[in-house]
């Protein structure tokens, strides 16, 4: 289902410059930060316009914590961020962009705000006034749990830190933290003063079990916002909507809607309030999971497209062989990195009992109270421990982020999951708690306010659990092919057949033709070019295993073989000459994995061994051998880089380019991939391909738009499986080389032909060349492993 379409063009008659299309043809993501403010973006506008994009895609622009390099820690929704140049700077950027034919798409953050009362004045008022504050409805706080809002800010227990808590007039200070004092409590003795507040400063470790506010995943520094309340929605969206309606901003990207109480209702309200402006949502779809058809959005931000493009350039047979080599090299336990599904399940148990223990405890309290007070005797006599066990066992078995009010929850919380959950109980009668919880989740056991609260909190907890257990834990434990360990990816099935890819594209064109597509973002763990290099390993698993045997023969300094396997792949993707970047990324890797050290339970000795290993191995002489091996694969890395880029730029959907990725862009996980933007100094082959493809989209927007068509073009001959081609609306043909190393090993293209649609076709990447009929693929790819053809004359 496609939502109601906005007008094809929107125009502010008072604004200078060309009319901005309502639906972008392509967007370019810029990470704003104090070192790259609106003025920096404005200076880059001529270059970005020359690339051929239609819109700039800006990271969050509202007031954030001072110094923030990302802007997702919003503190004031009513103001444009001063450090970026304020509203005047944003309006100046918009004017300059419009003069060059560009619109603005802005990232908005409805789910959470920064837990920083010094700068979050709404939160400051809540801390001072408690539940009576007019802002108390803004935040998802459980006041009944302890009566005070837990603030996990103390470095140690209160007894060890109390001398560092100081009263300063009507403010309580703790190092650089500041909290308001409840009126009339300033003169009380310190312990009595603390007990009299609406909040409780506590040891940061207390957050795991005693936190009583909803947060973003397990990040206590970000507090959940209740935008399901119409007054809160209006207050937190007024400025963005003002900028939309005045033509300063032209589209929206919604950050993490899965954290909201009711994404369906929120998106309907946003669609109505925005006038139906082009909006995409950061929704991570599991393999085979559809985007809810009822959502009035253009589609997702594109992680599903990323998974399909990456899978197209991964060899299925070789990926299986690589997995076998990985298991022999690293010998991981099945549920600690050896098998994907088992690793995910163990990670989910870890997260649900540790990082999200407080969220599950709150869910347990809600369901226990609901059952105890229920007029239905079938819900009575279920012990809280049994209900809590049932909750955990069902949560860890969800294969998608969460259920939605517009979809059938039984497809998410399945009967099979319930059967498996019951097996966790020794006494069969106690396993009935699983049926009670499932019936409540599915809405079969009542629909009162507490029932609805339970369903909402279950869904919110499920989304946090999925993100933390899969992307932030299992991805760092199961590491046979790191290019597959990407947001929205499926490392257990990293490869995709051309048939599956074409079927996906046909569905996108039919159902969500204006959806976003991406290859690199501010959240990808490795940029597209790093992943393109790593994917070649699926074509040469034996050679890779042999190389690792050589560089690790003496075993000196290797902290553990799983980390070594991941480290050597990382240096192959990034290069050996970036020791600090590699060290920081690998330290983040081992902390996220949580097998030998963790963010909250550091093992300094192990981390020191990791740093020493990076310096001596990947960034030492052995690393240069890996770099030499990568150099030998250069033609095949090039084929993947250019092929993925061209497919992304011409497949159904609206391509979003992350800053700098039109050139070679080698970046690891944040913050490595969030450096201030600078245009490339000289155009590369990839830049020229990008410029040509975007120029073609701009010249022939109808060929790629919502009424466009997508047609697979099958090649013929010995190398047919290595040529992936498709036509857009009978006007444009894309053809790329797939698995070029396997192709070279099998003898090359030979007599392989690509039957083109009727007519004469000009080579956009190599002007002066034309093709008709059955083109020889060897000729088509004579200059590059990717070809972009434009039909000459009017389309038939």
N, C-alpha and C positions, 0 to 999 in steps of 0.2 A: 504494500500500500504506500502511495506517495501522499504526503500531506498537501494541504491547500498551498498553491504556489503564489509567491509574491509577484507583483508586476515585473515584467522583464527588465524594466529600467526604473530607476528612481532618480529624481532630479530636484534639487533645491534651487528654485529660480533666482534666489538672491546670491547664490554662490557662483564664483567664477569657474571656468574650466569645463571640460567635457562632462557629459552625463555618465554616471557610474552605474554599471550593470548591477541589478539586484542580486543576481546569482554570479559569484565570481567565476572567472575562467581559470584562474590559478592564484594562489596566495603565497606570500613569503613571510615566514615567521621571524620576528625580531625579538630577542631577549633584552628587554629594557632593564637598565640598572643605573645607579648613579654614575658609573663610568661610561655608560652609553644611554644618555637621556633622549628626550624628544628631539632636541636639537641635533644630536648625532644621527637619529633616524631621518630627520629632515634633510640633512646633508647628503644622505645616501639615496634619497628619492630619485634623482636623475639616473643613477646607475641601475636601481631596481626597476624603474620604468623601462629602461633599455633592455632588460631581460625578457620582458613580455608578460609579467604578472599583471593581474587586474587589481589586486588588493594587497595591502600590507596587513600582516597578522601580528598583532601586538600582544605581548605578555601582559598580565594585569596592570592597569593604569591607576587604580585607586590608591589612596594613602595606605602605606604599609609600614612595617617596623623600620626605623631608620637604618640605612645601610643594607637592607635586604637586596640580594642579587637576583631574586626571582619574582617577588611581588605577591606571592600566594598567602603571605601572612598579613592580610588586610587588617587595618585598625580603624578605618573611617570610610564608610561607603559614600559619604556626602561630598568628598573632596577628591580631586585629581591629585596625584602624588607630587608634592612640592619638590622632592629631590630629582624628579624627572623633568621639571620645568613647569609644573602646575597646569591648571586648565588653559592658561594662555599658551603654554608651550604645545599642548595637545591640539588646540585649535589651529595654531600656526602650522603644525605638521599636517593636519588635515587639509588646510588650504593649499599648501605646497603639493601635497599628494594629488589633490584634485586637479591642480593646474597641469599635472603630468598624466592625468587620466587614471589615477589610482584611488581606490576607496580604502577604508580602514575596517578591519575585523578585530574585535577586542575580546580577550580572554576574561571571563567573569568567574568569580569564586563564591557561589551561593552557600556552600556547605559549612564553611568554618571561618573563624577570625583568629587573629593572634591572641594568645593568652598572655597579654602584656598590658596590665592596667595603667602603666605609665603613659602609654600612647593610645590605648583603647579606652576612650572616655566612657563609652557605654558600659564596659565591664567595670571601670572604676566606680561608677554610680551603683552598680549591683553589689560590689564588695562593701560599699559604705552603707547602703540602704537595705540590702538583703532582698527578700521576696517582695517587699513593698516598692522597690524601685520600678519606675516606669519601663526600664530596660530589662527587667527580670524575665519577661516573656521572650526576649530575644534569644536566650541561651538555654540549651538543653541540660538543665541542672536538676538533680534529684535531691531536693532539700530535705526530704524525709530520711535520707541516709546520713544520719549523724547531725543534722541541723546546721552544719557549717560546710561551706564549699572547701574541699581539700585543695590546697595549693602545694604541689610537690616541688618545692624550690630549694629546700635545705640540703646542703652537701652531706650532712650527717644527721643523726637523730637530734631532736630538739635539745636534749640535755647537753650535747656537745656543741651546739651552735647558739645557745640562748644569749651568750655574751655578745654576739654579733647582730642581735636584733635591737634596734635603737628607735626610741620614740622621738620624733622631730616635729613638734607642734601637733598637728592633726594627721600626721603621716607616720607610718611604721616603715622603717628602712632595714633592708638586709643586703649589704653590699650594694650592687647597682639596682636592686629591686626596691620598689616603693609601693605601699598599699595604703588606702585611706583608712582612717580610724572611725569607728561608729561614734556618732555624736555623744558627748558626755563621758567617754571612756578614757580620755587622754591622761587623766591623773591617776588611774588605777595602777596598782603594782603589776609588773610585767606579765606574770602568769595569769593573773586575774583579767588583765587587759586582753590577753590572747583568747581566753575563754569567752570573752564578751563580744568578740567580732563575729561577723557573718561568714568568716573564712578561717581556715586553720593552716598556717604555714607548717609544712611537714617534710620529713625526709623524702627525697625524690623516689626512693624505692617503694614507698607506700602506694604510689600510683598504681602498681600492678594489682593490688587487691582492694584498695579503699577509695579509689577515685570515684567521684559522684557527679561528674559531668561527661557528656558525650564529647569525644575528641575525633580528630582525623586519624583513622587507623589507630596506631598506638602512640601517636605523637601528642604528648601531653601539652605541648606549647601551642596547640591549635584547638580551640574550643568550638563545638558544634553550634550552628545557628539554626533557629527554628523558622525557616522561611515558609513553612506550611501555614504559619499564622499570617493572614492577609496584611495586618499592620506591619509586621516585620518585613514581609516581602516589599511592601510599598516603600518603607524607610530605607531598605538596603539596596533597592533598585532605582530609586528616583533619579540619581545623577546619571547612571548609565542610560536610562530611558530618555532623559532630557537630551543627552548627546546623540542618541539615535534619532529622535524626532526632529532635532535641529540639523541633521545631515552631517554632523561631525564624524559620527561612526555609522557604519553601514551593515554590519553583521556581527554575530556573536559566536564565541566558542565557550561552552559551558563546562567548567571543571568538575569532574567527579560527581555526576548526579546520583550515583548509587548510594552516596552517603545520606541523601535526603530522606525525609519521612515518607514522601509519596512523590517519586519522580514524575509519574504520569500527570498528577494534578499540577505540580510545579511547572512542567513544560507547557501545559495548556495555558496556565496563567501568563507565563512569559511570552508565549506566542501571541496571545491577545494583546498584552501590554505593549509589545514591540511592533505591532502592526504586521506580524508575519514576516519579519526580516529573516534573511538567511541565517540559520542557526545550526551548528553541529555540536554534538555532545561527546565528551570523553567517556565513551562507553566501551569497556573491554568485553568483547564477545568471545565466548568459548567456541571451540571448533564445532561448527554446525548449529550454533545458537543464533536465532534471528533477532534483529532489533525489533522491539515491540512495535507492531504496526500502528498502534494508536498514538504514538508519539508524534506531535506536530513539529517535526524537525526535518532538516534536509538529510540527516544521517549522522554518522559518527565522525570522530576526528581522524579515523583511518588506520587504526592498528590492525583491523581485520585485513585491509588491503596489504599492509606490510607483511603479514604472515603469508599471504598467498603469493606475493612477489618473491619473497625469500625462498619459499618452498619450491617455486618453479626452477630456481637455480641450484637446487640441492639434489644430489644423486641418491635415489632411494636405496639402491643396492650398496653403494659405498658408505652411506650413513649407517647401515646395519653392520658393515664390516668395521667401521670406525668404532662403533659401540663395543664390538667384541675386543678390539685392540685396547680400548679404554679400560674395559673390565680386567683384562690381563695385566695391564700396566699398573693400574691404581688399586685393584682388588677391593672396590668399595662394597660395604655391606648392602644387601638389596634395598633396605629402606633408608639408607644413608648415602644414596647416590648411585646405587647399582641398577635399580629399576625405577622408571619414572613414576608409575602409579603408586608404588609402595613408598617412594620418597615423598611424594605429595601428601600421602595420608599421614606419615609420621610427622611431617612438618606441620600439618594441620593440628594434630594432637598437641604438639609443642606450643603452638601459638594460642590455641583455645584454652590451654591450662596455664599459660604464663603471660605473654604480652596482653592477651585479651581476657584475662581471668576476671577483671573487675566488670567488664561488659557482660560476661556470661553469668556472673553472680547477680547482677542487676536483673537480667532476664529470668533467672531462677526465682528471685524474689517476686517478680511480677506474676509468673505463672503459678507459683505456690500460693500467693494470696488469692489469685483468681479461682484456683481450684478449691481452696478452703472456704471461700464465700459463695461458691456456685450453688444455685438451686437444683442443679442436676446432680443426683447422687453418684452418677458414673464418674464424675470428676473428683469426688471426695476420696479421702484416705490414700493419697499419694504422697509419700515422704519427699521433702525437698531434695534430699540427696538423689532420689530416684528420678525426679523431674530434671534435676541438673545433669545427671548422667545421660538421660534421654536427649536433652538439648545438645550436649556435646557430641554424642554419637550421630545425631542427625546433621548437625552443622558440618562436621568433618567430611560428610559424604556428599555434600553439594558439589556438583561439577560446574556450576555457573556462579556468578557473583551473588544473585539474589532473585527472589520472585518479585513480581510487580502486580499492582492492583488490576491492571488490564489484561493480565495473562493468567493462564491456568497454573496455580502454584503446585498442583500435583505432578506437573512435569519437571519441577525443580526438586521438591521434597518427595521423592518417588516411593512407591511401595517397596521396591528393591532396597532402597536405603533404609526403610523402616525394618525390613526383615533382617538386614545386617546389624542394625542398631540393637535389635532385641537380643541378639547373641551376646551382647556385653553383660547381660544379667544372668546370674546364676539361678535365681528363682524365677521360673516362667511367669508367675503371677505379677511379680514386680516389673517385668518387661512391659506390662500394660501401660506404663508411663510413656512409652514411645508412642503408642496409639493416641494417648491424650494430647501429647505435645503436637503430633502431626495433625490431628483434627483441629486443634486450635490454630495452627499455622495456616491450614487450608480453609479456615472460616466455617468449619462444620459444627463447631461446638459453641455457637453464640456470636453475637455481633455488637456487644455493648462497648462502651468507651475503653474498658480495660482490655477486652478482647482485641480491639483495634490497636491499642498501645502495644500489646504483646506482638502482634503481627508486624508492626512497624519496627520494633526494636530487634526482632528476630532477623528481619531483612537487612537492617543496617549492620548488625553484628556479622551476618553472613558475608556481606560485601567486604568488610574490613578483614575478616578471616581469610577470604579467598586471596585478596591482594597480598597480605602479609605472608601467608603460607606458600603461595605459588611464586609470585614475582620476587618477593624479598627473602625467601628462604630456599625453596626447592630449586630455583634457578641457579643458586650458588652451591648446591650440593650435587646435582646431576649435571655433569659437564662434558659429555662425550663430544659435542659439537656446539661451541659457544655461539655460533651465529644463529642457532635455533632458540637460544635462551633470551627471547626478547618480549617486551610487553605485548600481551595478546597472543604470544606464540604457543606452540605445542611441542616442546622438546622431545616428547615420546614418539612423535610422528613428524619429523622435521621436513620431509620431502613431499612434494606435491606433483602430481602428473599434469601434463598439459591439458588433458581432458578436464580434470578438476579445476584447473585455473580458468579455462574458457567458460566452464559452467558457472563459476563464481562471477566472472565479469558479466555474463549474460543476465544473471540475477540482479546484479547491481544496476545495470542499465535499465532493467525493467522496474525494479522496486524503489531504488534510492539513487537516481541518476545524478543528483547534486550533492551526494555525500562527499565528505573529505577523504583524501587518500594521502598517506605519508610513507616515507622510508626512514627518515631521521626526525627526532623531536628532542626537546629539552629533557625528556624522560627516558629516551632509549638508552640501554645499557652499553651499546656499542653503535657507532654511526654506521650508515649503510655501506660505506666503503670498507670499513673494518670487517663487517659481516660478509661482504662480497669476497674478500680475500679468504676468510675462514671457510666459506662454503666450498672452495676449491678442494679443501681437505677431504671432502666426501667423494672426490674423484680419484684420490690417491692415498687411501688409508694405509696401505702397506708401506709406502715411502715415508709417510709421516711417522709411523710407528718405528721404522728403522732409524730415522733421524733422532727421535727421542731416545732410543736405546743408546745412540752414540753420545749425545750431549749429557746424558744422565748416568753414564757408565760407572763413574766413581761414586755417585750418590752423595757427594759432598754438599752439606748444607741444605739438603732438601727437607723442608719441614714435614711434609707428608705427600704421598704420590698424587692424591687428588688435586691438591693445590699446584703441584708441579705441572700436571697435565694442563690445567687451566692457564697457568702462567706462561707456558711455552706457546699455547695458542694465542694468548694475548699479545705476546711480543711479535708473533708472526703477523697479527693484524695491525699493530701500532708501529712496530719498529723498535730497535734496541737502544735508541739514543735519547729516550725520554724517561730517565730513571725515576725522577720524582713523580711524574704522572703515573708511571707503571706501578711504583711502590704504593702510592696512595690508593689506586684502584684495587690493587690486590689486598691491601689491608682492609678496605671496605668489603671486598669479596669474602674474606675469611670471617669477618665479624657478622656479616649477614648470614653466612652459612651456619654459624653457631655450633660448629662441630668441635673446634679446639679453642675458640675465643669468641667473644660476643660483645656487642656494644655495651651491655649492662653488666657483663661478667668478664672483664678483660683478663687475658693471660699474657702479661708483658713479656715473659720469656719466649713464648711461642711467636708473638708478634715481632720480637727482635730477630728471631730466626727467619721469619718471612722477609724482613727488610734486608738482612744479610744475604739471603738467597737471591733476591732480586738483583742486588748489586753484583754478586759474583757470577750468577748464572745468566738469566735473561738479559741483563744489561752488561755482562762481561763477555769474554771471548766466546763461550757457547752461544750466547744470544746473537753474535754476528754470524755464526754458522746457520742459525735459523733464518736470519735476514737474507743470507745468500740463497737459501732454499726458496724463500719467498720470491727473490729476484728471478729465479729460474721458472717460477710460475707466473711471471708478470703478464704474458699474453692472455692467460686464462683469467687472472684477476681483472685485467682490462675488459675482457668480454663480459664478465659478471657485472662490473661497475657500470659500463655503458648500457648493457642490456637491461639491467634493473632500472636505471635512470629513464631510459626511453619508454619502457613498459609503464612505469609510474606516470610519466607525463602524458601518455596517450590513452591509457585504459579508461573505462567509465569512472566518473567521479571528478571532483575538483582537486587537483594536486596541490599539496602544501609543501613548499620547499623550506627546510630549516636553514637558518642563516649560514652562509658559506658553503652549503652542500652542492651548489652549482659547480664548484671547483672540487679538487681532491680534498676530502674532509675526513681526517682520521681522529676520532674522539672516543673516549671511554665514558663511563657512567658519570653522572653529575658529582661534583661540580666541573669536571673536566670539559664537559660539553656546553658549558654556559659562560664561555669567555665573551668579552665585549666584541661586537661585530666589526669587521673591517672588510670592505670589498676586496676581491682578489686583485693583485697587482697586475697580472697579465692573464689573458684568457687561456684556458687549457682546452684540451679536446672535449672534456666533459662540459665545460662552460659553453663551448660552441654548440654542442648537441642540445644543451638545455635552452639556449637562446633560440635555436632553430625550431625546436618543438613548441616552445611557448609562443613564438612568433606565428607558427602555423595555427595554433589554437586561437590566437587573437584574430588572424585573418579569416578563419573559417569556424567561428564559434558554434554555428548550428551543427557542424559535423561532430562536435563533442558534447553538445548540450543535452537538455532533458528529453528532446524528441529525436535524438540521434539513434543510430543503430550500431550494433556490434556483431561482427561476423568473423568466425574463425576461418583462417585460410590454411588448410593442411598442405604441407610439402609432400613431394613424391621422390622416392629414390632411397639410396642406401643411408644417407644422412638425415632423412626426414624427421627423425625423433629429436634431432638437435636444432631444428629450425622452428621457432614459435612465431606465428604471424597472425595478424588480425586486421580487419578493415573497419574503419569508422565511417558510417553513412555513405559508403561508396565513394568517398572523397580522399581518404587518407589510408595508407597502409603502413603498419609497423611490422618489422621483422627483426628478430634478434637471435643470437647464437646461444644455445643452451648446452651446458656441460661440454665446453670446448676442449678440455683435456681428454675426456673420453673420446670425443670426435677425432682429435689428432691421433690418439693411440689406435683408432680403428681405420685410419687411412685418409681422413679428410672428407670433403664434400663429394668428390667424384662427380657423378652425373645428377646429383640431386637438383630438383626443379621446384620452383614455387609458382603455381598457377595464380596469376593476378586477375583481378576483376577486369572486365572489358575496358579498353581505352589505353591512352598513353599516360605513363607515369614518370614524373620527374623526381630525381633524387634530391631531397632537400638538404642532406648533409654533405653531398658532393655535387654541387651545381654543375650542370652541363651534361649529366648522364640521364638517359631515359631508358625505360623498360616497357615491354608489352608482352602480352601472352604468358607463356611459360618461361619465367626468368630463371637463368642458371644461378643457383644460390652462391656458387663460388664467385660469380661476377657481382652479384648483389652485395656480397661482403668483401669485395676486393680491397676496399680502403678502410673498412672498420667492421667490427663484429656485429654491428647494428645498422639498420637501414630504415629511413623514414621517407616514404614516397607520397607525393601529392599529385592528384589527378589533374591533367592538363585539360583546360576547357571546362564547360559547364557539366555538372554531374548529370548522368542519365537517369 
